[in-house]
Amino acid sequence: MLTLAVPAAILLFVAALALSVWRLVKGPRPADRVLALDSLTTCLMALGLLGGLMLKTDAMIEVALLLALLGFAATIALSLALGGGPVPPGGEEG
Amino acid sequence: MAGLVEGLAALLLLVGGAFALVGAIGILRLPDFFARLHGPTKATTIGIGAVVLALLLIAWAHGEPVPWRALLIPLFLFVTAPVAAHAMARAALGRRARPGAVRPDAGSQP
């Protein structure tokens, strides 16, 4: 059963990865690209875990954890670089 | 018993993949950045959680030592996904509502 489910799940995650890459290329605003990069990192983590499942190794857990840390740091850094500063005193409606 | 647990793990894998795919379809098809933001931030987190649960169940069904440290991944994601989504929304707002800047979409707000 797993010999069928693991490749199927890999296929689903690869499809999700491809759609995220499409948004990364297309994205009209820079924030769209940051969002696509975030989603792409998550898909890569899942693909790594599934690959570890296929190769019967535990090492991919650390890889996925590291990817999660790096993806979060990258998302926060890029958002700050895009100008997501503190809310001005008048509120965000301005 | 082990077969039942394996079947549950297979179901979890498929559900996780389906959730990730739905989130990615949302990222591609929804019309506006703030609509696109709310799809994948939740769906991909659930997808990863399901995959990690399946990982633990498979190790348990095969009688191997269960890698409990894998639970750190969904735990970390559950904490950081809202923070990341908030930062991205703030960045998008900051570009549109910068004081003194000409708003290209002024008047076209629904």
N, CA and C atoms of all chains as a GROMACS GRO file, in nm:
protein
  612
    1MET      N    1   0.084  -0.122   0.000
    1MET     CA    2   0.000   0.000   0.000
    1MET      C    3   0.087   0.126   0.000
    2LEU      N    4   0.192   0.121   0.084
    2LEU     CA    5   0.280   0.239   0.090
    2LEU      C    6   0.360   0.255  -0.038
    3THR      N    7   0.390   0.143  -0.104
    3THR     CA    8   0.467   0.153  -0.228
    3THR      C    9   0.389   0.231  -0.333
    4LEU      N   10   0.257   0.239  -0.316
    4LEU     CA   11   0.176   0.318  -0.408
    4LEU      C   12   0.153   0.459  -0.354
    5ALA      N   13   0.135   0.470  -0.221
    5ALA     CA   14   0.095   0.599  -0.164
    5ALA      C   15   0.211   0.698  -0.164
    6VAL      N   16   0.333   0.650  -0.140
    6VAL     CA   17   0.446   0.744  -0.132
    6VAL      C   18   0.474   0.811  -0.267
    7PRO      N   19   0.483   0.735  -0.378
    7PRO     CA   20   0.500   0.804  -0.506
    7PRO      C   21   0.382   0.894  -0.542
    8ALA      N   22   0.260   0.854  -0.504
    8ALA     CA   23   0.144   0.940  -0.533
    8ALA      C   24   0.156   1.072  -0.458
    9ALA      N   25   0.196   1.064  -0.329
    9ALA     CA   26   0.212   1.187  -0.251
    9ALA      C   27   0.323   1.273  -0.310
   10ILE      N   28   0.432   1.207  -0.356
   10ILE     CA   29   0.541   1.283  -0.418
   10ILE      C   30   0.490   1.357  -0.541
   11LEU      N   31   0.405   1.287  -0.619
   11LEU     CA   32   0.349   1.349  -0.739
   11LEU      C   33   0.265   1.472  -0.702
   12LEU      N   34   0.183   1.459  -0.597
   12LEU     CA   35   0.098   1.572  -0.556
   12LEU      C   36   0.184   1.691  -0.512
   13PHE      N   37   0.288   1.662  -0.433
   13PHE     CA   38   0.372   1.772  -0.385
   13PHE      C   39   0.452   1.835  -0.499
   14VAL      N   40   0.492   1.753  -0.597
   14VAL     CA   41   0.564   1.811  -0.712
   14VAL      C   42   0.470   1.902  -0.791
   15ALA      N   43   0.341   1.862  -0.802
   15ALA     CA   44   0.245   1.949  -0.870
   15ALA      C   45   0.230   2.081  -0.795
   16ALA      N   46   0.221   2.073  -0.661
   16ALA     CA   47   0.211   2.196  -0.582
   16ALA      C   48   0.334   2.282  -0.599
   17LEU      N   49   0.451   2.216  -0.604
   17LEU     CA   50   0.578   2.290  -0.625
   17LEU      C   51   0.576   2.362  -0.759
   18ALA      N   52   0.527   2.292  -0.862
   18ALA     CA   53   0.526   2.353  -0.995
   18ALA      C   54   0.434   2.475  -0.998
   19LEU      N   55   0.318   2.464  -0.934
   19LEU     CA   56   0.226   2.578  -0.932
   19LEU      C   57   0.289   2.697  -0.858
   20SER      N   58   0.362   2.667  -0.748
   20SER     CA   59   0.427   2.775  -0.674
   20SER      C   60   0.535   2.841  -0.759
   21VAL      N   61   0.609   2.760  -0.834
   21VAL     CA   62   0.713   2.817  -0.920
   21VAL      C   63   0.649   2.907  -1.026
   22TRP      N   64   0.533   2.864  -1.075
   22TRP     CA   65   0.464   2.945  -1.175
   22TRP      C   66   0.430   3.082  -1.117
   23ARG      N   67   0.379   3.084  -0.993
   23ARG     CA   68   0.347   3.212  -0.931
   23ARG      C   69   0.474   3.291  -0.904
   24LEU      N   70   0.583   3.222  -0.871
   24LEU     CA   71   0.710   3.291  -0.846
   24LEU      C   72   0.757   3.362  -0.973
   25VAL      N   73   0.739   3.298  -1.088
   25VAL     CA   74   0.782   3.360  -1.214
   25VAL      C   75   0.686   3.472  -1.254
   26LYS      N   76   0.557   3.448  -1.233
   26LYS     CA   77   0.455   3.537  -1.286
   26LYS      C   78   0.430   3.658  -1.197
   27GLY      N   79   0.430   3.632  -1.064
   27GLY     CA   80   0.383   3.726  -0.962
   27GLY      C   81   0.390   3.872  -0.995
   28PRO      N   82   0.281   3.943  -1.003
   28PRO     CA   83   0.290   4.084  -1.043
   28PRO      C   84   0.356   4.171  -0.936
   29ARG      N   85   0.339   4.138  -0.810
   29ARG     CA   86   0.399   4.220  -0.704
   29ARG      C   87   0.511   4.142  -0.638
   30PRO      N   88   0.610   4.213  -0.581
   30PRO     CA   89   0.718   4.142  -0.510
   30PRO      C   90   0.664   4.057  -0.395
   31ALA      N   91   0.558   4.104  -0.328
   31ALA     CA   92   0.504   4.026  -0.217
   31ALA      C   93   0.453   3.890  -0.265
   32ASP      N   94   0.401   3.886  -0.388
   32ASP     CA   95   0.357   3.758  -0.444
   32ASP      C   96   0.473   3.660  -0.456
   33ARG      N   97   0.588   3.713  -0.498
   33ARG     CA   98   0.704   3.626  -0.514
   33ARG      C   99   0.751   3.575  -0.379
   34VAL      N  100   0.748   3.661  -0.276
   34VAL     CA  101   0.788   3.615  -0.142
   34VAL      C  102   0.694   3.504  -0.096
   35LEU      N  103   0.564   3.522  -0.119
   35LEU     CA  104   0.467   3.421  -0.079
   35LEU      C  105   0.492   3.290  -0.152
   36ALA      N  106   0.522   3.299  -0.283
   36ALA     CA  107   0.548   3.178  -0.361
   36ALA      C  108   0.674   3.108  -0.310
   37LEU      N  109   0.774   3.186  -0.271
   37LEU     CA  110   0.898   3.127  -0.219
   37LEU      C  111   0.871   3.053  -0.088
   38ASP      N  112   0.787   3.112  -0.004
   38ASP     CA  113   0.751   3.050   0.123
   38ASP      C  114   0.682   2.916   0.100
   39SER      N  115   0.584   2.916   0.010
   39SER     CA  116   0.511   2.793  -0.020
   39SER      C  117   0.603   2.688  -0.083
   40LEU      N  118   0.696   2.737  -0.165
   40LEU     CA  119   0.792   2.647  -0.230
   40LEU      C  120   0.880   2.577  -0.128
   41THR      N  121   0.924   2.651  -0.025
   41THR     CA  122   1.007   2.589   0.079
   41THR      C  123   0.932   2.478   0.151
   42THR      N  124   0.804   2.505   0.179
   42THR     CA  125   0.725   2.404   0.249
   42THR      C  126   0.711   2.278   0.165
   43CYS      N  127   0.687   2.297   0.034
   43CYS     CA  128   0.674   2.180  -0.055
   43CYS      C  129   0.806   2.103  -0.060
   44LEU      N  130   0.917   2.177  -0.061
   44LEU     CA  131   1.048   2.109  -0.064
   44LEU      C  132   1.071   2.027   0.061
   45MET      N  133   1.026   2.080   0.178
   45MET     CA  134   1.039   2.004   0.302
   45MET      C  135   0.964   1.873   0.292
   46ALA      N  136   0.839   1.880   0.245
   46ALA     CA  137   0.759   1.758   0.234
   46ALA      C  138   0.824   1.660   0.136
   47LEU      N  139   0.877   1.712   0.026
   47LEU     CA  140   0.942   1.623  -0.072
   47LEU      C  141   1.065   1.556  -0.013
   48GLY      N  142   1.140   1.632   0.068
   48GLY     CA  143   1.256   1.573   0.135
   48GLY      C  144   1.217   1.461   0.228
   49LEU      N  145   1.112   1.485   0.308
   49LEU     CA  146   1.065   1.382   0.401
   49LEU      C  147   1.019   1.257   0.325
   50LEU      N  148   0.947   1.278   0.215
   50LEU     CA  149   0.898   1.163   0.138
   50LEU      C  150   1.015   1.088   0.073
   51GLY      N  151   1.116   1.163   0.028
   51GLY     CA  152   1.235   1.098  -0.027
   51GLY      C  153   1.307   1.015   0.078
   52GLY      N  154   1.314   1.068   0.201
   52GLY     CA  155   1.373   0.991   0.310
   52GLY      C  156   1.293   0.864   0.338
   53LEU      N  157   1.162   0.874   0.322
   53LEU     CA  158   1.076   0.757   0.342
   53LEU      C  159   1.106   0.650   0.236
   54MET      N  160   1.128   0.696   0.112
   54MET     CA  161   1.156   0.600   0.004
   54MET      C  162   1.293   0.537   0.022
   55LEU      N  163   1.392   0.617   0.067
   55LEU     CA  164   1.529   0.566   0.081
   55LEU      C  165   1.552   0.502   0.216
   56LYS      N  166   1.449   0.499   0.302
   56LYS     CA  167   1.458   0.440   0.436
   56LYS      C  168   1.572   0.500   0.518
   57THR      N  169   1.574   0.633   0.525
   57THR     CA  170   1.673   0.700   0.608
   57THR      C  171   1.606   0.804   0.695
   58ASP      N  172   1.665   0.829   0.813
   58ASP     CA  173   1.610   0.926   0.907
   58ASP      C  174   1.671   1.064   0.887
   59ALA      N  175   1.775   1.074   0.806
   59ALA     CA  176   1.852   1.198   0.800
   59ALA      C  177   1.772   1.314   0.744
   60MET      N  178   1.667   1.284   0.668
   60MET     CA  179   1.592   1.392   0.604
   60MET      C  180   1.512   1.475   0.703
   61ILE      N  181   1.491   1.422   0.825
   61ILE     CA  182   1.418   1.501   0.926
   61ILE      C  183   1.496   1.627   0.959
   62GLU      N  184   1.627   1.612   0.976
   62GLU     CA  185   1.710   1.730   1.006
   62GLU      C  186   1.710   1.826   0.887
   63VAL      N  187   1.714   1.770   0.768
   63VAL     CA  188   1.713   1.855   0.648
   63VAL      C  189   1.585   1.938   0.644
   64ALA      N  190   1.472   1.873   0.671
   64ALA     CA  191   1.344   1.944   0.667
   64ALA      C  192   1.337   2.052   0.774
   65LEU      N  193   1.390   2.019   0.894
   65LEU     CA  194   1.388   2.118   1.003
   65LEU      C  195   1.473   2.240   0.966
   66LEU      N  196   1.588   2.214   0.907
   66LEU     CA  197   1.676   2.324   0.865
   66LEU      C  198   1.610   2.408   0.757
   67LEU      N  199   1.540   2.341   0.663
   67LEU     CA  200   1.470   2.414   0.557
   67LEU      C  201   1.361   2.502   0.616
   68ALA      N  202   1.292   2.450   0.720
   68ALA     CA  203   1.187   2.530   0.783
   68ALA      C  204   1.245   2.656   0.845
   69LEU      N  205   1.359   2.639   0.917
   69LEU     CA  206   1.424   2.755   0.979
   69LEU      C  207   1.466   2.857   0.874
   70LEU      N  208   1.533   2.806   0.767
   70LEU     CA  209   1.584   2.897   0.663
   70LEU      C  210   1.469   2.966   0.591
   71GLY      N  211   1.362   2.890   0.563
   71GLY     CA  212   1.249   2.950   0.492
   71GLY      C  213   1.184   3.059   0.573
   72PHE      N  214   1.168   3.035   0.704
   72PHE     CA  215   1.108   3.137   0.789
   72PHE      C  216   1.196   3.263   0.794
   73ALA      N  217   1.326   3.242   0.813
   73ALA     CA  218   1.417   3.357   0.819
   73ALA      C  219   1.414   3.435   0.688
   74ALA      N  220   1.411   3.361   0.574
   74ALA     CA  221   1.411   3.428   0.444
   74ALA      C  222   1.282   3.507   0.425
   75THR      N  223   1.169   3.448   0.466
   75THR     CA  224   1.042   3.519   0.447
   75THR      C  225   1.039   3.647   0.528
   76ILE      N  226   1.084   3.639   0.654
   76ILE     CA  227   1.083   3.758   0.739
   76ILE      C  228   1.177   3.864   0.682
   77ALA      N  229   1.298   3.821   0.641
   77ALA     CA  230   1.395   3.917   0.590
   77ALA      C  231   1.345   3.985   0.464
   78LEU      N  232   1.287   3.906   0.372
   78LEU     CA  233   1.238   3.964   0.246
   78LEU      C  234   1.121   4.058   0.273
   79SER      N  235   1.032   4.020   0.367
   79SER     CA  236   0.919   4.107   0.398
   79SER      C  237   0.968   4.241   0.455
   80LEU      N  238   1.068   4.234   0.542
   80LEU     CA  239   1.121   4.359   0.597
   80LEU      C  240   1.186   4.441   0.488
   81ALA      N  241   1.256   4.375   0.395
   81ALA     CA  242   1.322   4.447   0.287
   81ALA      C  243   1.222   4.513   0.194
   82LEU      N  244   1.100   4.456   0.186
   82LEU     CA  245   0.997   4.516   0.100
   82LEU      C  246   0.932   4.637   0.164
   83GLY      N  247   0.966   4.668   0.288
   83GLY     CA  248   0.911   4.787   0.351
   83GLY      C  249   0.800   4.759   0.449
   84GLY      N  250   0.802   4.645   0.512
   84GLY     CA  251   0.701   4.615   0.613
   84GLY      C  252   0.743   4.666   0.749
   85GLY      N  253   0.750   4.796   0.763
   85GLY     CA  254   0.794   4.855   0.888
   85GLY      C  255   0.683   4.856   0.991
   86PRO      N  256   0.704   4.927   1.101
   86PRO     CA  257   0.600   4.939   1.202
   86PRO      C  258   0.482   5.021   1.149
   87VAL      N  259   0.366   5.002   1.212
   87VAL     CA  260   0.246   5.075   1.171
   87VAL      C  261   0.263   5.222   1.207
   88PRO      N  262   0.236   5.315   1.114
   88PRO     CA  263   0.246   5.457   1.147
   88PRO      C  264   0.138   5.495   1.249
   89PRO      N  265   0.157   5.609   1.320
   89PRO     CA  266   0.065   5.646   1.428
   89PRO      C  267  -0.080   5.659   1.381
   90GLY      N  268  -0.102   5.698   1.257
   90GLY     CA  269  -0.239   5.716   1.212
   90GLY      C  270  -0.308   5.588   1.173
   91GLY      N  271  -0.242   5.476   1.188
   91GLY     CA  272  -0.302   5.350   1.146
   91GLY      C  273  -0.265   5.320   1.003
   92GLU      N  274  -0.303   5.202   0.956
   92GLU     CA  275  -0.260   5.159   0.824
   92GLU      C  276  -0.349   5.213   0.713
   93GLU      N  277  -0.462   5.271   0.747
   93GLU     CA  278  -0.549   5.325   0.642
   93GLU      C  279  -0.491   5.453   0.585
   94GLY      N  280  -0.419   5.529   0.670
   94GLY     CA  281  -0.348   5.648   0.626
   94GLY      C  282  -0.439   5.749   0.561
   95MET      N  283  -0.282  -0.561   1.234
   95MET     CA  284  -0.268  -0.432   1.305
   95MET      C  285  -0.169  -0.342   1.232
   96ALA      N  286  -0.053  -0.399   1.198
   96ALA     CA  287   0.048  -0.319   1.129
   96ALA      C  288  -0.004  -0.274   0.993
   97GLY      N  289  -0.081  -0.364   0.927
   97GLY     CA  290  -0.137  -0.326   0.797
   97GLY      C  291  -0.234  -0.212   0.809
   98LEU      N  292  -0.315  -0.215   0.919
   98LEU     CA  293  -0.411  -0.106   0.941
   98LEU      C  294  -0.339   0.027   0.961
   99VAL      N  295  -0.232   0.024   1.043
   99VAL     CA  296  -0.156   0.147   1.068
   99VAL      C  297  -0.092   0.197   0.939
  100GLU      N  298  -0.042   0.102   0.858
  100GLU     CA  299   0.017   0.142   0.730
  100GLU      C  300  -0.088   0.206   0.638
  101GLY      N  301  -0.209   0.150   0.638
  101GLY     CA  302  -0.315   0.208   0.557
  101GLY      C  303  -0.349   0.349   0.601
  102LEU      N  304  -0.352   0.368   0.735
  102LEU     CA  305  -0.378   0.502   0.788
  102LEU      C  306  -0.269   0.599   0.745
  103ALA      N  307  -0.142   0.550   0.749
  103ALA     CA  308  -0.030   0.636   0.708
  103ALA      C  309  -0.041   0.671   0.560
  104ALA      N  310  -0.081   0.573   0.478
  104ALA     CA  311  -0.096   0.601   0.335
  104ALA      C  312  -0.204   0.705   0.311
  105LEU      N  313  -0.315   0.691   0.387
  105LEU     CA  314  -0.424   0.789   0.374
  105LEU      C  315  -0.376   0.928   0.414
  106LEU      N  316  -0.297   0.935   0.524
  106LEU     CA  317  -0.246   1.064   0.570
  106LEU      C  318  -0.155   1.126   0.464
  107LEU      N  319  -0.072   1.043   0.400
  107LEU     CA  320   0.017   1.096   0.296
  107LEU      C  321  -0.064   1.157   0.182
  108LEU      N  322  -0.169   1.084   0.139
  108LEU     CA  323  -0.249   1.135   0.027
  108LEU      C  324  -0.322   1.263   0.067
  109VAL      N  325  -0.376   1.264   0.192
  109VAL     CA  326  -0.448   1.384   0.238
  109VAL      C  327  -0.353   1.503   0.244
  110GLY      N  328  -0.230   1.479   0.295
  110GLY     CA  329  -0.134   1.588   0.302
  110GLY      C  330  -0.099   1.642   0.165
  111GLY      N  331  -0.077   1.551   0.070
  111GLY     CA  332  -0.047   1.595  -0.066
  111GLY      C  333  -0.162   1.672  -0.128
  112ALA      N  334  -0.285   1.626  -0.101
  112ALA     CA  335  -0.401   1.695  -0.157
  112ALA      C  336  -0.414   1.835  -0.097
  113PHE      N  337  -0.388   1.847   0.034
  113PHE     CA  338  -0.395   1.979   0.098
  113PHE      C  339  -0.293   2.074   0.036
  114ALA      N  340  -0.169   2.025   0.017
  114ALA     CA  341  -0.066   2.110  -0.042
  114ALA      C  342  -0.104   2.152  -0.184
  115LEU      N  343  -0.163   2.057  -0.259
  115LEU     CA  344  -0.200   2.090  -0.396
  115LEU      C  345  -0.311   2.195  -0.399
  116VAL      N  346  -0.409   2.182  -0.307
  116VAL     CA  347  -0.517   2.280  -0.302
  116VAL      C  348  -0.461   2.418  -0.267
  117GLY      N  349  -0.367   2.420  -0.170
  117GLY     CA  350  -0.306   2.548  -0.135
  117GLY      C  351  -0.232   2.610  -0.252
  118ALA      N  352  -0.162   2.526  -0.330
  118ALA     CA  353  -0.087   2.578  -0.444
  118ALA      C  354  -0.182   2.626  -0.555
  119ILE      N  355  -0.295   2.555  -0.571
  119ILE     CA  356  -0.394   2.602  -0.669
  119ILE      C  357  -0.447   2.738  -0.626
  120GLY      N  358  -0.468   2.752  -0.494
  120GLY     CA  359  -0.513   2.882  -0.443
  120GLY      C  360  -0.412   2.992  -0.471
  121ILE      N  361  -0.283   2.960  -0.453
  121ILE     CA  362  -0.179   3.060  -0.476
  121ILE      C  363  -0.178   3.104  -0.622
  122LEU      N  364  -0.218   3.013  -0.711
  122LEU     CA  365  -0.212   3.047  -0.853
  122LEU      C  366  -0.341   3.113  -0.901
  123ARG      N  367  -0.456   3.073  -0.848
  123ARG     CA  368  -0.583   3.109  -0.911
  123ARG      C  369  -0.653   3.228  -0.845
  124LEU      N  370  -0.624   3.254  -0.716
  124LEU     CA  371  -0.701   3.359  -0.648
  124LEU      C  372  -0.663   3.496  -0.704
  125PRO      N  373  -0.757   3.590  -0.703
  125PRO     CA  374  -0.738   3.711  -0.784
  125PRO      C  375  -0.647   3.817  -0.723
  126ASP      N  376  -0.627   3.818  -0.591
  126ASP     CA  377  -0.568   3.936  -0.528
  126ASP      C  378  -0.464   3.888  -0.426
  127PHE      N  379  -0.362   3.967  -0.397
  127PHE     CA  380  -0.254   3.917  -0.311
  127PHE      C  381  -0.304   3.873  -0.174
  128PHE      N  382  -0.395   3.949  -0.116
  128PHE     CA  383  -0.438   3.916   0.021
  128PHE      C  384  -0.524   3.791   0.021
  129ALA      N  385  -0.594   3.765  -0.090
  129ALA     CA  386  -0.667   3.638  -0.102
  129ALA      C  387  -0.569   3.523  -0.120
  130ARG      N  388  -0.464   3.548  -0.203
  130ARG     CA  389  -0.365   3.443  -0.226
  130ARG      C  390  -0.290   3.409  -0.098
  131LEU      N  391  -0.274   3.509  -0.010
  131LEU     CA  392  -0.194   3.489   0.111
  131LEU      C  393  -0.258   3.385   0.202
  132HIS      N  394  -0.391   3.381   0.208
  132HIS     CA  395  -0.452   3.301   0.312
  132HIS      C  396  -0.467   3.154   0.273
  133GLY      N  397  -0.454   3.121   0.145
  133GLY     CA  398  -0.465   2.981   0.108
  133GLY      C  399  -0.346   2.897   0.152
  134PRO      N  400  -0.228   2.918   0.095
  134PRO     CA  401  -0.116   2.826   0.119
  134PRO      C  402  -0.064   2.831   0.261
  135THR      N  403  -0.077   2.945   0.330
  135THR     CA  404  -0.018   2.950   0.465
  135THR      C  405  -0.082   2.848   0.557
  136LYS      N  406  -0.209   2.820   0.538
  136LYS     CA  407  -0.272   2.717   0.621
  136LYS      C  408  -0.261   2.579   0.558
  137ALA      N  409  -0.286   2.571   0.428
  137ALA     CA  410  -0.295   2.440   0.365
  137ALA      C  411  -0.161   2.366   0.367
  138THR      N  412  -0.052   2.438   0.338
  138THR     CA  413   0.076   2.367   0.333
  138THR      C  414   0.120   2.325   0.473
  139THR      N  415   0.079   2.402   0.576
  139THR     CA  416   0.113   2.362   0.712
  139THR      C  417   0.045   2.230   0.747
  140ILE      N  418  -0.084   2.220   0.711
  140ILE     CA  419  -0.156   2.095   0.736
  140ILE      C  420  -0.092   1.981   0.656
  141GLY      N  421  -0.050   2.010   0.532
  141GLY     CA  422   0.011   1.907   0.449
  141GLY      C  423   0.136   1.850   0.514
  142ILE      N  424   0.223   1.940   0.564
  142ILE     CA  425   0.346   1.894   0.629
  142ILE      C  426   0.312   1.815   0.756
  143GLY      N  427   0.213   1.863   0.833
  143GLY     CA  428   0.175   1.793   0.956
  143GLY      C  429   0.130   1.651   0.925
  144ALA      N  430   0.051   1.634   0.819
  144ALA     CA  431   0.003   1.500   0.783
  144ALA      C  432   0.118   1.411   0.742
  145VAL      N  433   0.214   1.466   0.665
  145VAL     CA  434   0.327   1.385   0.620
  145VAL      C  435   0.412   1.340   0.738
  146VAL      N  436   0.434   1.430   0.835
  146VAL     CA  437   0.515   1.393   0.952
  146VAL      C  438   0.444   1.288   1.036
  147LEU      N  439   0.311   1.302   1.053
  147LEU     CA  440   0.235   1.200   1.126
  147LEU      C  441   0.247   1.064   1.056
  148ALA      N  442   0.238   1.066   0.923
  148ALA     CA  443   0.252   0.941   0.847
  148ALA      C  444   0.390   0.880   0.868
  149LEU      N  445   0.492   0.967   0.874
  149LEU     CA  446   0.630   0.921   0.897
  149LEU      C  447   0.640   0.846   1.030
  150LEU      N  448   0.582   0.907   1.136
  150LEU     CA  449   0.586   0.844   1.268
  150LEU      C  450   0.511   0.711   1.266
  151LEU      N  451   0.392   0.710   1.203
  151LEU     CA  452   0.310   0.589   1.199
  151LEU      C  453   0.382   0.476   1.124
  152ILE      N  454   0.452   0.511   1.016
  152ILE     CA  455   0.521   0.408   0.938
  152ILE      C  456   0.635   0.347   1.020
  153ALA      N  457   0.711   0.434   1.089
  153ALA     CA  458   0.820   0.382   1.172
  153ALA      C  459   0.765   0.291   1.282
  154TRP      N  460   0.649   0.329   1.338
  154TRP     CA  461   0.589   0.248   1.444
  154TRP      C  462   0.541   0.115   1.389
  155ALA      N  463   0.479   0.117   1.271
  155ALA     CA  464   0.425  -0.006   1.212
  155ALA      C  465   0.535  -0.103   1.174
  156HIS      N  466   0.652  -0.052   1.136
  156HIS     CA  467   0.762  -0.139   1.097
  156HIS      C  468   0.846  -0.183   1.216
  157GLY      N  469   0.808  -0.140   1.338
  157GLY     CA  470   0.882  -0.181   1.456
  157GLY      C  471   1.016  -0.114   1.472
  158GLU      N  472   1.039  -0.003   1.398
  158GLU     CA  473   1.165   0.070   1.413
  158GLU      C  474   1.150   0.172   1.527
  159PRO      N  475   1.261   0.227   1.576
  159PRO     CA  476   1.249   0.336   1.674
  159PRO      C  477   1.180   0.457   1.612
  160VAL      N  478   1.078   0.508   1.682
  160VAL     CA  479   0.998   0.618   1.626
  160VAL      C  480   1.076   0.748   1.639
  161PRO      N  481   1.098   0.821   1.529
  161PRO     CA  482   1.176   0.947   1.536
  161PRO      C  483   1.089   1.062   1.586
  162TRP      N  484   1.076   1.071   1.718
  162TRP     CA  485   0.987   1.174   1.775
  162TRP      C  486   1.032   1.315   1.742
  163ARG      N  487   1.162   1.332   1.712
  163ARG     CA  488   1.210   1.468   1.685
  163ARG      C  489   1.149   1.525   1.558
  164ALA      N  490   1.090   1.438   1.476
  164ALA     CA  491   1.022   1.490   1.356
  164ALA      C  492   0.904   1.579   1.393
  165LEU      N  493   0.849   1.559   1.515
  165LEU     CA  494   0.736   1.643   1.557
  165LEU      C  495   0.776   1.789   1.571
  166LEU      N  496   0.907   1.815   1.581
  166LEU     CA  497   0.953   1.955   1.590
  166LEU      C  498   0.916   2.032   1.464
  167ILE      N  499   0.908   1.963   1.349
  167ILE     CA  500   0.883   2.033   1.222
  167ILE      C  501   0.743   2.097   1.220
  168PRO      N  502   0.634   2.018   1.242
  168PRO     CA  503   0.503   2.084   1.244
  168PRO      C  504   0.489   2.183   1.359
  169LEU      N  505   0.553   2.152   1.474
  169LEU     CA  506   0.546   2.246   1.587
  169LEU      C  507   0.604   2.382   1.546
  170PHE      N  508   0.722   2.377   1.484
  170PHE     CA  509   0.787   2.501   1.440
  170PHE      C  510   0.701   2.572   1.335
  171LEU      N  511   0.644   2.493   1.242
  171LEU     CA  512   0.564   2.555   1.137
  171LEU      C  513   0.438   2.619   1.193
  172PHE      N  514   0.375   2.552   1.292
  172PHE     CA  515   0.253   2.608   1.349
  172PHE      C  516   0.283   2.741   1.417
  173VAL      N  517   0.404   2.755   1.471
  173VAL     CA  518   0.439   2.882   1.536
  173VAL      C  519   0.474   2.988   1.432
  174THR      N  520   0.551   2.948   1.328
  174THR     CA  521   0.607   3.051   1.240
  174THR      C  522   0.517   3.087   1.122
  175ALA      N  523   0.426   2.999   1.081
  175ALA     CA  524   0.345   3.031   0.963
  175ALA      C  525   0.260   3.157   0.982
  176PRO      N  526   0.191   3.175   1.098
  176PRO     CA  527   0.116   3.300   1.115
  176PRO      C  528   0.206   3.423   1.118
  177VAL      N  529   0.324   3.408   1.180
  177VAL     CA  530   0.415   3.522   1.187
  177VAL      C  531   0.462   3.562   1.047
  178ALA      N  532   0.496   3.460   0.966
  178ALA     CA  533   0.541   3.489   0.830
  178ALA      C  534   0.429   3.552   0.747
  179ALA      N  535   0.307   3.498   0.762
  179ALA     CA  536   0.195   3.553   0.685
  179ALA      C  537   0.168   3.698   0.726
  180HIS      N  538   0.179   3.726   0.856
  180HIS     CA  539   0.159   3.863   0.904
  180HIS      C  540   0.264   3.957   0.846
  181ALA      N  541   0.391   3.909   0.843
  181ALA     CA  542   0.498   3.994   0.790
  181ALA      C  543   0.475   4.022   0.641
  182MET      N  544   0.430   3.917   0.568
  182MET     CA  545   0.407   3.938   0.423
  182MET      C  546   0.291   4.035   0.400
  183ALA      N  547   0.185   4.020   0.479
  183ALA     CA  548   0.071   4.112   0.463
  183ALA      C  549   0.113   4.254   0.496
  184ARG      N  550   0.197   4.270   0.599
  184ARG     CA  551   0.244   4.402   0.636
  184ARG      C  552   0.329   4.461   0.525
  185ALA      N  553   0.413   4.377   0.463
  185ALA     CA  554   0.497   4.426   0.354
  185ALA      C  555   0.412   4.473   0.236
  186ALA      N  556   0.307   4.396   0.203
  186ALA     CA  557   0.221   4.435   0.090
  186ALA      C  558   0.146   4.563   0.122
  187LEU      N  559   0.098   4.576   0.247
  187LEU     CA  560   0.030   4.699   0.287
  187LEU      C  561   0.124   4.817   0.282
  188GLY      N  562   0.249   4.795   0.330
  188GLY     CA  563   0.343   4.905   0.336
  188GLY      C  564   0.373   4.961   0.198
  189ARG      N  565   0.375   4.874   0.095
  189ARG     CA  566   0.402   4.925  -0.039
  189ARG      C  567   0.285   5.006  -0.092
  190ARG      N  568   0.162   4.965  -0.053
  190ARG     CA  569   0.048   5.032  -0.113
  190ARG      C  570   0.014   5.161  -0.040
  191ALA      N  571   0.034   5.163   0.092
  191ALA     CA  572  -0.014   5.275   0.172
  191ALA      C  573   0.101   5.357   0.226
  192ARG      N  574   0.208   5.370   0.146
  192ARG     CA  575   0.320   5.451   0.193
  192ARG      C  576   0.278   5.598   0.191
  193PRO      N  577   0.305   5.671   0.300
  193PRO     CA  578   0.261   5.811   0.306
  193PRO      C  579   0.328   5.894   0.197
  194GLY      N  580   0.254   5.976   0.128
  194GLY     CA  581   0.308   6.065   0.027
  194GLY      C  582   0.321   6.003  -0.110
  195ALA      N  583   0.313   5.870  -0.121
  195ALA     CA  584   0.327   5.805  -0.251
  195ALA      C  585   0.195   5.812  -0.327
  196VAL      N  586   0.206   5.818  -0.458
  196VAL     CA  587   0.087   5.815  -0.541
  196VAL      C  588   0.035   5.672  -0.545
  197ARG      N  589  -0.092   5.657  -0.511
  197ARG     CA  590  -0.148   5.522  -0.509
  197ARG      C  591  -0.204   5.491  -0.647
  198PRO      N  592  -0.144   5.395  -0.717
  198PRO     CA  593  -0.191   5.366  -0.852
  198PRO      C  594  -0.332   5.309  -0.854
  199ASP      N  595  -0.375   5.250  -0.741
  199ASP     CA  596  -0.507   5.187  -0.741
  199ASP      C  597  -0.608   5.270  -0.662
  200ALA      N  598  -0.578   5.400  -0.644
  200ALA     CA  599  -0.671   5.484  -0.569
  200ALA      C  600  -0.804   5.494  -0.644
  201GLY      N  601  -0.913   5.476  -0.572
  201GLY     CA  602  -1.044   5.488  -0.633
  201GLY      C  603  -1.095   5.358  -0.692
  202SER      N  604  -1.006   5.259  -0.706
  202SER     CA  605  -1.052   5.133  -0.763
  202SER      C  606  -1.080   5.030  -0.655
  203GLN      N  607  -1.077   5.075  -0.528
  203GLN     CA  608  -1.106   4.980  -0.420
  203GLN      C  609  -1.255   4.945  -0.419
  204PRO      N  610  -1.287   4.820  -0.401
  204PRO     CA  611  -1.428   4.783  -0.397
  204PRO      C  612  -1.497   4.834  -0.270
   0.00000   0.00000   0.00000
